[in-house]
Amino acid sequence: HEECGKYGKARVVCDSKPSKYTSIPNCDTWQLDSEAKYLHYCANETVYGVEFKQTPQVNVPLVADMSSNFCSKPIEVEKHALIYAGVQKNLGPAGAAVVIVREDLLGKEQSICPTVLSYKTTAANDSMYNTPPCWTMYMCGLMAKHIKQRGGLTAFQELSERKAKLLYDAIDSSEGYYSCPVDTAYRSCMNVPFRVGFGDEALEKKFIKEANDRHNLLQLAGHRSVGGCRASLYNGMPVEGVDTLVRFMNDFMLENPKEKTDK
């Protein structure tokens, strides 16, 4: 929103701050402008672990940032004017982005747009206006073939949902020892934030260290802005990895019992 404001008039159509960014306001409550050039949304938010489960239904061109759940499930391309996604979460190494754009929108960028950032220029030059990141693109091609061989995006959606269910079930069945604040209707299949020991920061640090040392479960610390823990379940994470995490969570809870205290 702030970046958009540098180039035009930006308007926030909804705000999830009242829920502490743990839900998505219903589309019926959005303050839409029928004259807007487009509406932009982020399909999956990684810090708080919130994900759109359906494509927003709006009457203006729809633009989506799908960087963190692209290629984890089928998408309704026809309902979007433009989709962009960094490949680094689910499709390949960092260093490239995928853009899917309606042809009638090519060439409609502002005059201040650098030529190298023009989608019209990129399309006209087969995505090679300048030297492309060859290795990253090659690896993305291999991953795309792998996804297709494994049953396509529908199969990967089933896998993502299976992994997420394993972890959320472990959290929800812990009687509050583990907790995830996100509205169940919008829980992300990619990023699962959770607290340990009823939010005990010392226990969370111990949990993260032991997960690393005992089971090689890495990068479980929550985003620095919110703390807690966070498990990312991108395409590269196998079911076995989630199984290992869930077993460790159960063991840790037994080894570190704690009663809930009212604050």
C-alpha positions in Angstrom: 0.0 0.0 0.0 2.8 2.4 0.9 4.8 1.6 -2.2 1.7 1.9 -4.4 1.2 5.4 -3.0 4.4 6.5 -4.5 2.9 6.1 -8.0 -0.8 6.7 -7.6 -3.7 7.0 -5.2 -3.8 3.9 -3.0 -6.7 2.8 -0.9 -7.0 0.1 1.8 -10.2 -1.8 1.2 -10.0 -3.9 4.4 -7.9 -4.1 7.5 -7.2 -7.3 9.5 -5.5 -5.3 12.4 -8.5 -5.7 14.7 -8.0 -9.5 14.6 -4.2 -9.0 15.1 -3.8 -10.1 11.5 -5.1 -13.6 12.2 -8.1 -13.5 9.8 -9.4 -12.0 6.6 -12.4 -9.7 6.5 -15.3 -11.0 4.4 -15.3 -9.6 0.9 -18.8 -8.2 1.5 -17.2 -5.7 4.0 -14.5 -4.5 1.7 -14.6 -0.8 0.8 -14.2 -1.2 -2.9 -13.8 1.6 -5.5 -15.6 0.7 -8.7 -13.2 3.1 -10.6 -10.1 1.5 -9.3 -7.5 0.5 -11.9 -7.0 -2.8 -10.0 -7.2 -4.5 -6.6 -4.1 -6.1 -5.2 -4.0 -8.9 -2.6 -1.4 -11.3 -1.2 -2.7 -14.9 -1.5 -0.7 -16.2 1.5 0.8 -14.1 4.3 3.9 -15.8 5.8 4.5 -14.0 9.1 1.0 -14.5 10.6 0.1 -17.6 8.6 -3.0 -16.4 6.9 -4.1 -17.7 3.4 -7.0 -16.9 1.0 -8.9 -20.1 0.4 -10.9 -18.7 -2.5 -10.2 -16.1 -5.1 -11.7 -12.7 -4.1 -14.8 -11.8 -6.1 -14.5 -8.2 -7.3 -15.5 -6.1 -10.3 -12.1 -4.5 -11.0 -9.0 -6.1 -12.4 -7.5 -8.4 -9.8 -3.7 -8.6 -9.1 -2.2 -11.2 -6.8 1.1 -11.7 -5.1 1.3 -15.5 -4.9 5.0 -15.7 -4.0 4.5 -18.0 -1.0 1.9 -20.5 -2.3 2.5 -20.6 -6.0 2.6 -24.1 -7.3 1.2 -25.5 -4.0 -2.3 -25.8 -5.5 -4.3 -25.0 -8.7 -5.1 -21.3 -9.2 -7.9 -19.6 -11.1 -5.8 -17.7 -13.6 -8.8 -16.6 -15.6 -10.1 -14.5 -12.7 -6.9 -12.5 -12.5 -5.5 -9.6 -14.6 -2.0 -10.3 -13.3 -0.3 -12.8 -11.0 3.3 -12.5 -9.9 5.3 -14.9 -7.7 8.9 -15.2 -6.6 9.9 -18.8 -7.3 12.0 -19.3 -4.1 9.3 -20.8 -1.9 7.9 -23.7 -4.0 9.3 -23.7 -7.5 13.1 -23.2 -7.4 16.1 -21.3 -6.0 15.8 -17.6 -5.4 16.6 -15.2 -8.2 13.5 -15.3 -10.5 9.9 -14.4 -10.6 6.9 -15.8 -12.6 4.5 -13.3 -14.1 1.2 -14.2 -15.7 -0.5 -11.2 -17.2 -3.4 -10.6 -19.5 -2.2 -9.5 -23.0 -4.5 -6.5 -23.1 -2.6 -5.0 -20.1 0.8 -5.2 -21.7 2.3 -1.7 -22.4 0.0 0.1 -20.0 2.7 0.8 -17.4 3.4 4.4 -16.5 6.0 6.4 -18.5 8.4 6.4 -15.6 8.6 2.6 -15.6 12.2 1.5 -16.5 12.3 -0.5 -19.8 13.8 -3.5 -18.1 10.7 -3.7 -15.8 8.2 -3.4 -18.6 6.1 -6.6 -19.0 5.5 -5.6 -22.6 9.3 -5.5 -23.2 9.8 -8.8 -21.3 7.1 -10.6 -23.3 8.3 -9.3 -26.6 11.8 -10.6 -25.8 10.8 -14.1 -24.6 11.7 -13.1 -21.0 15.3 -12.5 -22.1 15.5 -8.7 -22.6 18.6 -8.9 -20.4 20.7 -11.8 -19.4 18.3 -14.2 -17.6 19.2 -16.2 -14.4 19.8 -19.3 -16.4 20.5 -21.8 -13.5 17.4 -20.6 -11.6 15.2 -21.0 -14.6 16.7 -24.4 -15.4 16.0 -25.6 -11.8 12.4 -24.2 -12.0 11.9 -26.2 -15.2 13.1 -29.4 -13.4 10.7 -28.7 -10.5 7.8 -28.1 -12.9 8.4 -31.4 -14.5 8.6 -33.0 -11.1 5.3 -31.5 -10.1 3.7 -32.8 -13.3 5.1 -36.3 -12.9 3.8 -36.4 -9.3 0.2 -35.7 -10.4 0.2 -31.9 -11.0 -1.0 -29.1 -8.8 -4.0 -31.0 -7.6 -1.8 -33.7 -6.1 0.4 -31.1 -4.5 -2.6 -29.4 -3.0 -3.6 -32.7 -1.4 -0.1 -33.2 -0.1 0.0 -29.6 1.3 -3.3 -30.1 3.0 -2.2 -33.4 4.5 1.0 -31.9 5.9 -0.9 -28.9 7.3 -3.5 -31.1 8.9 -0.9 -33.2 10.7 0.6 -30.2 12.3 -2.6 -28.3 13.1 -4.1 -31.4 14.6 -1.1 -31.8 16.9 -1.5 -28.2 18.0 -5.2 -28.3 18.5 -5.1 -31.6 20.5 -2.5 -30.3 23.0 -5.2 -28.7 25.2 -3.5 -25.3 24.8 0.1 -26.3 25.4 0.6 -25.4 21.7 -1.6 -22.8 20.2 -2.2 -21.2 16.8 -4.1 -17.9 16.9 -5.2 -17.9 13.2 -8.9 -18.2 12.3 -9.4 -21.9 11.3 -11.0 -20.7 8.0 -7.9 -19.0 6.9 -5.1 -21.1 8.3 -2.2 -21.3 5.9 -1.1 -24.6 4.4 2.4 -23.1 3.9 3.3 -21.3 7.1 2.1 -22.5 10.6 2.8 -20.1 13.5 2.4 -21.5 17.0 3.3 -20.8 20.6 4.8 -23.3 23.0 4.0 -23.9 26.7 1.1 -21.5 26.7 3.3 -18.8 25.3 6.3 -19.3 27.6 9.3 -17.7 25.8 11.9 -19.6 27.7 10.2 -22.9 26.7 10.0 -21.7 23.1 13.7 -21.1 23.0 14.3 -24.6 24.5 11.9 -26.1 22.0 13.7 -24.5 19.0 17.1 -25.5 20.3 16.2 -29.1 21.0 14.3 -29.5 17.7 17.5 -28.4 15.9 20.0 -30.4 18.1 18.0 -33.6 18.4 16.1 -33.9 15.1 17.8 -31.5 12.7 14.5 -29.5 12.5 15.8 -26.1 11.4 14.5 -22.6 11.2 11.5 -23.0 13.6 11.8 -19.6 15.1 8.8 -17.3 14.4 9.3 -14.1 12.5 11.3 -11.6 14.5 8.3 -9.2 14.5 5.9 -11.7 16.3 8.1 -14.2 18.0 7.0 -17.7 18.9 7.6 -20.5 16.5 6.7 -21.1 12.8 6.9 -24.2 10.6 7.0 -23.7 6.9 5.6 -26.5 4.8 6.6 -25.6 1.3 6.7 -28.2 -1.5 10.2 -29.2 -0.5 9.1 -30.3 2.9 8.2 -34.1 2.9 5.5 -35.6 5.0 8.2 -37.4 6.9 9.6 -34.1 8.1 6.2 -33.0 9.5 5.8 -36.4 11.1 9.2 -35.9 12.8 8.1 -32.5 14.0 4.8 -33.8 15.4 6.5 -36.6 17.3 9.0 -34.2 18.8 6.2 -31.8 19.8 4.4 -34.7 21.6 7.7 -35.7 23.3 8.6 -32.2 24.3 5.2 -31.6 25.9 5.6 -34.7 28.0 9.1 -33.8 29.0 8.3 -30.2 29.8 4.9 -30.2 31.5 3.4 -26.8 32.3 0.1 -25.6 33.7 -1.7 -22.7 32.1 -1.5 -19.6 34.2 -4.0 -16.7 33.9 -2.3 -13.4 33.2 
